[in-house]
Amino acid sequence: SNLISDIISCPGLDYCSLATARSIPVAQEISRRFASLERQREIGELKLKISGCINACGHHHVGHIGILGVEKKGSELYQVTLGGS
């Protein structure tokens, strides 16, 4: 169905030693904010993918919206990309 609630996310920093940022909490918060199925259907098809590091296990680079967790100066930051295939 590819609704916004169908998020693909890697385990991120919570479970992966390669990750540089958390991805599961980001996915959970997005799911919470878009919990209404009616709202999701209004938005339509939207592939949201989240990776906790550059290894891209969450396939952020191909999502309509991709979120990549990065570490900079000891902080977790996120790079957002738009328009993936």
URDACOR-V378122 format. One record per run of one state. SS is the DSSP state (a for helix, b for strand, c for the rest). FROM is the first residue (numbers start at 1). TO is the last residue. Records with the same first field share a line. If there is no record, write none. Layout:
# URDACOR-V378122
SS=FROM-TO / FROM-TO
This chain:
# URDACOR-V378122
c=1-7 / 10-11 / 15-23 / 34-36 / 44-47 / 52-59 / 63-64 / 73-74 / 83-85
b=8-9 / 48-51 / 65-72 / 75-82
a=12-14 / 24-33 / 37-43 / 60-62
